[in-house]
Amino acid sequence: MRTSSGIGRQPPKRSAAVNCLLVNQFATPGLGSLMARRFIAGTVQLTLSIVGFGLFIGWFVQVSMTTYRLVADQPLEPARYPWMGKAGVIIFAAAWFWAWITSLSILREARKNQAADPAPPRPIPPRINP
């Protein structure tokens, strides 16, 4: 029976753990952790990455608006919130690094479970006599 908590979860397989690592590192930090059923860590990582990305995009829009005002010969106006870019990058980097640590933990767990539970032998196919 599947539950939403980690109480009844099955140990991850190696291929699933690699997929979680790839999603965590190259798509969205936290999404791979959610795929591995690490709900608390995944939710916090995903939230941090979205907040960090949003802050960075806000800063980028401010810088772009300032640049376009310069081109249009309007008076130069400094960016209102220059801290947003640094804060966004730092928050996103923290989420990405935490997702990396979680991914390595998932890989270690999968490797440990694979060593403890070897694959069953393949059945021999029956011979067909003509």
C-alpha positions as CSV (number, residue, x, y, z in Angstrom):
1,M,0.0,0.0,0.0
2,R,1.3,3.4,-0.9
3,T,1.3,6.1,1.6
4,S,2.3,9.8,1.4
5,S,4.8,9.5,4.1
6,G,8.2,7.7,3.8
7,I,7.0,4.9,6.1
8,G,6.1,2.3,3.5
9,R,8.4,3.5,0.7
10,Q,10.4,1.0,-1.3
11,P,14.2,1.5,-1.6
12,P,15.1,3.3,-4.9
13,K,16.6,1.3,-7.7
14,R,19.9,2.4,-9.3
15,S,18.3,3.6,-12.6
16,A,15.6,5.6,-10.7
17,A,18.3,7.1,-8.5
18,V,20.3,8.2,-11.5
19,N,17.2,9.8,-13.0
20,C,16.5,11.7,-9.8
21,L,20.1,13.0,-9.8
22,L,19.8,14.1,-13.5
23,V,16.5,15.9,-12.8
24,N,17.8,17.5,-9.6
25,Q,21.0,18.8,-11.3
26,F,20.0,19.6,-14.8
27,A,16.3,20.4,-14.7
28,T,14.9,21.8,-11.5
29,P,16.5,21.4,-8.0
30,G,14.0,19.6,-5.8
31,L,12.0,17.9,-8.5
32,G,14.3,14.9,-8.5
33,S,14.0,14.7,-4.7
34,L,10.3,14.7,-5.0
35,M,10.6,11.9,-7.5
36,A,12.6,9.9,-5.0
37,R,9.7,10.4,-2.4
38,R,11.8,12.8,-0.2
39,F,8.9,15.1,0.2
40,I,10.1,17.6,2.8
41,A,13.6,18.1,1.3
42,G,12.2,18.2,-2.2
43,T,9.5,20.8,-1.4
44,V,11.9,23.1,0.4
45,Q,14.5,22.7,-2.5
46,L,11.9,23.4,-5.1
47,T,10.6,26.4,-3.2
48,L,14.1,27.8,-2.7
49,S,14.9,27.4,-6.4
50,I,11.7,29.1,-7.5
51,V,12.3,32.0,-5.1
52,G,15.9,32.4,-6.2
53,F,15.1,32.3,-9.9
54,G,12.3,34.8,-9.4
55,L,14.6,37.2,-7.6
56,F,17.2,36.9,-10.3
57,I,14.6,37.5,-13.0
58,G,13.3,40.5,-11.1
59,W,16.8,42.0,-11.0
60,F,17.4,41.2,-14.7
61,V,14.2,43.0,-15.7
62,Q,15.3,46.1,-13.7
63,V,18.7,46.1,-15.3
64,S,17.1,45.6,-18.8
65,M,14.7,48.5,-18.1
66,T,17.6,50.7,-17.1
67,T,19.6,49.7,-20.2
68,Y,16.6,50.5,-22.5
69,R,16.1,53.9,-20.9
70,L,19.8,54.7,-21.6
71,V,19.2,53.8,-25.3
72,A,16.1,55.9,-25.5
73,D,18.0,58.9,-24.2
74,Q,16.0,59.2,-21.0
75,P,17.7,60.2,-17.8
76,L,19.7,57.4,-16.1
77,E,17.8,56.0,-13.1
78,P,19.7,53.5,-10.8
79,A,18.1,50.1,-10.2
80,R,15.8,50.2,-7.2
81,Y,16.7,46.8,-5.8
82,P,20.4,45.9,-6.7
83,W,20.5,43.2,-4.0
84,M,17.9,41.0,-5.8
85,G,20.5,39.6,-8.3
86,K,23.0,38.5,-5.6
87,A,20.3,37.2,-3.3
88,G,18.6,35.2,-6.1
89,V,21.9,33.6,-7.2
90,I,22.8,32.7,-3.7
91,I,19.4,31.2,-2.9
92,F,19.3,29.2,-6.1
93,A,22.8,28.0,-5.6
94,A,21.9,26.8,-2.1
95,A,18.9,24.9,-3.4
96,W,21.1,23.4,-6.1
97,F,23.8,22.3,-3.7
98,W,21.2,20.8,-1.3
99,A,19.7,18.9,-4.2
100,W,23.2,17.6,-5.1
101,I,23.6,16.3,-1.5
102,T,20.2,14.7,-1.5
103,S,20.9,13.1,-4.9
104,L,24.1,11.6,-3.6
105,S,22.2,10.3,-0.6
106,I,19.7,8.7,-2.9
107,L,22.5,7.1,-5.0
108,R,24.2,5.7,-1.9
109,E,20.9,4.2,-0.7
110,A,20.3,2.6,-4.1
111,R,23.8,1.2,-4.3
112,K,23.6,-0.2,-0.7
113,N,20.2,-1.8,-1.5
114,Q,21.5,-3.3,-4.7
115,A,24.5,-4.9,-3.0
116,A,22.3,-6.3,-0.2
117,D,19.7,-7.7,-2.6
118,P,21.4,-9.2,-5.7
119,A,19.4,-9.8,-8.8
120,P,17.7,-13.1,-9.1
121,P,19.2,-15.5,-11.7
122,R,17.6,-15.4,-15.2
123,P,15.5,-18.4,-16.0
124,I,16.8,-20.7,-18.7
125,P,14.5,-20.7,-21.7
126,P,12.9,-24.1,-22.6
127,R,14.4,-25.9,-25.5
128,I,12.2,-26.5,-28.5
129,N,12.9,-29.8,-30.2
130,P,12.0,-30.0,-33.9
